[in-house]
């Protein structure tokens, strides 16, 4: 089957009209200190901005008349980009990392996975612990449950972490799952 390439959708960036790009004949003018000067002709507003060595930026084009402010557009754009970057960092979703165990796990592998779990939780990720029961292991559900509970208690016993169970231990088919998070103080 042939796959077709689709271009990613472009992100729509809010674009402000500046100086001669403003289409309205009259604007509601706000000067560089934030004082409201009221409705003003566009040409007069542009000359005022040029005299101050700044730009006339249309802040709200939907108002009647559109609101325009005298400001340094480069500085304004820089601050907008910085705010967007901070917002992007704040909205970063926590990843869900997964660790798989088995009923017949060795002690070294068990300790290694406990260390991995600690690292993931310290970074702020959620942790899904899975235990797969294969073949005859499915008949010994209690052994699988004990391994998962031992793992959770080993992770909870570590310093610097306040582990909380987000989703309790569940069994679906031949698989146990539990989700842990590090509750930040």
C-alpha beads as a LAMMPS data file, in Angstrom:
LAMMPS data file: protein, C-alpha beads

185 atoms
184 bonds

1 atom types
1 bond types

-500.0 500.0 xlo xhi
-500.0 500.0 ylo yhi
-500.0 500.0 zlo zhi

Masses

1 110.0

Atoms # bond

1 1 1 0.000 0.000 0.000
2 1 1 1.373 3.356 -0.959
3 1 1 1.672 6.101 1.638
4 1 1 1.034 9.683 0.712
5 1 1 3.046 12.485 2.244
6 1 1 1.059 15.262 3.836
7 1 1 2.685 18.528 4.725
8 1 1 2.322 19.468 8.379
9 1 1 -0.195 22.196 8.982
10 1 1 1.504 25.533 9.487
11 1 1 1.150 27.078 12.907
12 1 1 -0.877 30.249 12.657
13 1 1 1.009 33.051 14.312
14 1 1 -0.789 36.164 15.489
15 1 1 0.432 38.920 13.212
16 1 1 0.174 42.552 14.205
17 1 1 -0.137 45.238 11.547
18 1 1 2.372 48.042 11.903
19 1 1 2.621 51.577 10.505
20 1 1 1.427 51.664 6.860
21 1 1 -0.031 48.124 7.016
22 1 1 -2.941 49.404 9.126
23 1 1 -5.997 49.660 6.864
24 1 1 -8.358 51.746 8.971
25 1 1 -8.519 55.499 8.411
26 1 1 -8.931 56.245 12.096
27 1 1 -7.469 54.496 15.150
28 1 1 -7.934 54.722 18.901
29 1 1 -4.445 55.830 19.906
30 1 1 -2.514 54.801 23.005
31 1 1 0.883 56.473 23.446
32 1 1 4.148 54.849 24.641
33 1 1 3.424 55.573 28.333
34 1 1 -0.019 53.942 28.084
35 1 1 -2.052 57.164 28.111
36 1 1 -5.252 57.026 26.054
37 1 1 -5.270 59.742 23.398
38 1 1 -8.609 58.725 21.870
39 1 1 -9.681 58.451 18.224
40 1 1 -7.026 59.892 15.903
41 1 1 -6.456 59.940 12.140
42 1 1 -4.087 57.206 10.987
43 1 1 -1.674 59.573 9.263
44 1 1 -1.399 61.781 12.360
45 1 1 -0.833 58.697 14.539
46 1 1 1.931 57.420 12.242
47 1 1 3.685 60.809 12.265
48 1 1 3.509 60.881 16.083
49 1 1 5.089 57.408 16.205
50 1 1 7.839 58.395 13.749
51 1 1 8.612 61.546 15.746
52 1 1 9.048 59.397 18.853
53 1 1 11.277 57.003 16.868
54 1 1 8.861 54.102 17.449
55 1 1 6.258 52.121 15.504
56 1 1 2.475 52.308 15.427
57 1 1 1.184 48.803 16.175
58 1 1 -2.450 47.759 15.731
59 1 1 -3.106 45.924 18.992
60 1 1 -6.827 45.187 18.625
61 1 1 -8.070 45.245 15.010
62 1 1 -11.613 44.138 15.929
63 1 1 -12.443 47.203 18.015
64 1 1 -14.248 50.139 16.428
65 1 1 -12.056 52.107 15.719
66 1 1 -9.091 49.672 15.949
67 1 1 -6.807 50.202 18.934
68 1 1 -3.237 51.152 17.982
69 1 1 -0.321 51.722 20.318
70 1 1 2.930 53.590 19.848
71 1 1 5.745 51.178 20.809
72 1 1 8.986 49.564 19.703
73 1 1 7.708 46.652 17.584
74 1 1 10.968 44.664 17.786
75 1 1 10.924 44.756 21.590
76 1 1 7.202 43.920 21.647
77 1 1 7.716 40.909 19.330
78 1 1 10.642 39.709 21.461
79 1 1 8.533 39.838 24.641
80 1 1 5.647 38.018 22.914
81 1 1 7.995 35.224 21.799
82 1 1 9.426 34.946 25.312
83 1 1 5.924 34.662 26.820
84 1 1 4.991 31.986 24.289
85 1 1 8.144 30.021 25.118
86 1 1 7.433 30.175 28.862
87 1 1 3.842 29.081 28.251
88 1 1 5.086 26.165 26.161
89 1 1 7.401 25.058 28.963
90 1 1 4.589 25.343 31.538
91 1 1 2.221 23.299 29.395
92 1 1 4.675 20.452 28.905
93 1 1 2.826 17.258 29.670
94 1 1 4.445 14.697 31.881
95 1 1 5.524 11.608 30.035
96 1 1 4.447 8.155 31.109
97 1 1 7.443 5.856 31.306
98 1 1 6.948 2.109 31.432
99 1 1 8.881 -0.561 33.303
100 1 1 8.177 -4.223 32.658
101 1 1 8.741 -6.910 35.219
102 1 1 8.349 -10.673 35.153
103 1 1 7.612 -13.251 37.814
104 1 1 11.062 -14.828 37.407
105 1 1 13.056 -11.542 37.582
106 1 1 16.553 -11.766 39.073
107 1 1 17.601 -9.664 42.043
108 1 1 20.094 -7.569 40.007
109 1 1 17.515 -6.851 37.297
110 1 1 14.988 -5.983 39.986
111 1 1 17.392 -3.488 41.622
112 1 1 18.303 -2.026 38.230
113 1 1 14.643 -1.411 37.407
114 1 1 14.058 0.179 40.835
115 1 1 16.914 2.605 40.077
116 1 1 15.393 3.358 36.649
117 1 1 12.027 4.007 38.277
118 1 1 13.602 6.448 40.733
119 1 1 15.251 8.386 37.877
120 1 1 12.006 8.588 35.910
121 1 1 10.021 9.758 38.924
122 1 1 12.629 12.366 39.899
123 1 1 12.399 13.851 36.393
124 1 1 8.645 14.310 36.876
125 1 1 7.392 11.498 34.656
126 1 1 4.582 9.148 35.530
127 1 1 5.593 5.508 35.862
128 1 1 3.577 2.546 34.643
129 1 1 4.744 -0.762 36.072
130 1 1 3.674 -3.804 34.057
131 1 1 4.059 -7.465 34.868
132 1 1 3.269 -9.973 32.140
133 1 1 2.192 -13.480 33.068
134 1 1 3.166 -16.044 30.427
135 1 1 2.049 -19.632 30.066
136 1 1 1.706 -21.443 33.370
137 1 1 2.493 -18.248 35.293
138 1 1 -1.138 -17.257 34.703
139 1 1 -2.207 -19.878 37.216
140 1 1 -0.149 -18.204 39.972
141 1 1 -1.676 -14.744 40.071
142 1 1 -0.689 -14.196 43.701
143 1 1 3.043 -14.529 42.852
144 1 1 2.723 -11.810 40.191
145 1 1 0.876 -9.531 42.587
146 1 1 3.609 -10.040 45.220
147 1 1 6.379 -9.059 42.743
148 1 1 4.581 -5.835 41.793
149 1 1 3.884 -4.951 45.436
150 1 1 7.530 -5.653 46.325
151 1 1 8.627 -3.339 43.494
152 1 1 6.274 -0.550 44.603
153 1 1 7.433 -0.814 48.224
154 1 1 11.095 -0.701 47.075
155 1 1 10.434 2.481 45.086
156 1 1 8.426 4.045 47.936
157 1 1 11.235 3.304 50.384
158 1 1 13.708 5.504 48.484
159 1 1 14.739 8.914 49.825
160 1 1 13.708 12.155 48.128
161 1 1 10.535 10.722 46.612
162 1 1 6.972 10.916 47.859
163 1 1 5.363 8.218 45.771
164 1 1 1.625 8.184 45.273
165 1 1 -0.381 5.521 43.482
166 1 1 -2.324 7.277 40.749
167 1 1 -4.004 4.130 39.432
168 1 1 -4.242 1.068 41.696
169 1 1 -3.010 -2.403 40.769
170 1 1 -5.271 -3.874 38.094
171 1 1 -5.232 -7.194 36.279
172 1 1 -6.278 -7.338 32.663
173 1 1 -5.932 -10.726 31.057
174 1 1 -2.440 -11.919 31.898
175 1 1 -1.047 -8.510 32.788
176 1 1 -0.800 -6.502 36.012
177 1 1 -0.481 -2.702 35.762
178 1 1 -0.076 0.061 38.300
179 1 1 0.695 3.760 37.751
180 1 1 2.892 5.716 40.175
181 1 1 3.651 9.430 40.392
182 1 1 6.068 11.490 42.457
183 1 1 3.962 13.921 44.443
184 1 1 5.883 17.180 44.636
185 1 1 5.608 19.067 47.905

Bonds

1 1 1 2
2 1 2 3
3 1 3 4
4 1 4 5
5 1 5 6
6 1 6 7
7 1 7 8
8 1 8 9
9 1 9 10
10 1 10 11
11 1 11 12
12 1 12 13
13 1 13 14
14 1 14 15
15 1 15 16
16 1 16 17
17 1 17 18
18 1 18 19
19 1 19 20
20 1 20 21
21 1 21 22
22 1 22 23
23 1 23 24
24 1 24 25
25 1 25 26
26 1 26 27
27 1 27 28
28 1 28 29
29 1 29 30
30 1 30 31
31 1 31 32
32 1 32 33
33 1 33 34
34 1 34 35
35 1 35 36
36 1 36 37
37 1 37 38
38 1 38 39
39 1 39 40
40 1 40 41
41 1 41 42
42 1 42 43
43 1 43 44
44 1 44 45
45 1 45 46
46 1 46 47
47 1 47 48
48 1 48 49
49 1 49 50
50 1 50 51
51 1 51 52
52 1 52 53
53 1 53 54
54 1 54 55
55 1 55 56
56 1 56 57
57 1 57 58
58 1 58 59
59 1 59 60
60 1 60 61
61 1 61 62
62 1 62 63
63 1 63 64
64 1 64 65
65 1 65 66
66 1 66 67
67 1 67 68
68 1 68 69
69 1 69 70
70 1 70 71
71 1 71 72
72 1 72 73
73 1 73 74
74 1 74 75
75 1 75 76
76 1 76 77
77 1 77 78
78 1 78 79
79 1 79 80
80 1 80 81
81 1 81 82
82 1 82 83
83 1 83 84
84 1 84 85
85 1 85 86
86 1 86 87
87 1 87 88
88 1 88 89
89 1 89 90
90 1 90 91
91 1 91 92
92 1 92 93
93 1 93 94
94 1 94 95
95 1 95 96
96 1 96 97
97 1 97 98
98 1 98 99
99 1 99 100
100 1 100 101
101 1 101 102
102 1 102 103
103 1 103 104
104 1 104 105
105 1 105 106
106 1 106 107
107 1 107 108
108 1 108 109
109 1 109 110
110 1 110 111
111 1 111 112
112 1 112 113
113 1 113 114
114 1 114 115
115 1 115 116
116 1 116 117
117 1 117 118
118 1 118 119
119 1 119 120
120 1 120 121
121 1 121 122
122 1 122 123
123 1 123 124
124 1 124 125
125 1 125 126
126 1 126 127
127 1 127 128
128 1 128 129
129 1 129 130
130 1 130 131
131 1 131 132
132 1 132 133
133 1 133 134
134 1 134 135
135 1 135 136
136 1 136 137
137 1 137 138
138 1 138 139
139 1 139 140
140 1 140 141
141 1 141 142
142 1 142 143
143 1 143 144
144 1 144 145
145 1 145 146
146 1 146 147
147 1 147 148
148 1 148 149
149 1 149 150
150 1 150 151
151 1 151 152
152 1 152 153
153 1 153 154
154 1 154 155
155 1 155 156
156 1 156 157
157 1 157 158
158 1 158 159
159 1 159 160
160 1 160 161
161 1 161 162
162 1 162 163
163 1 163 164
164 1 164 165
165 1 165 166
166 1 166 167
167 1 167 168
168 1 168 169
169 1 169 170
170 1 170 171
171 1 171 172
172 1 172 173
173 1 173 174
174 1 174 175
175 1 175 176
176 1 176 177
177 1 177 178
178 1 178 179
179 1 179 180
180 1 180 181
181 1 181 182
182 1 182 183
183 1 183 184
184 1 184 185
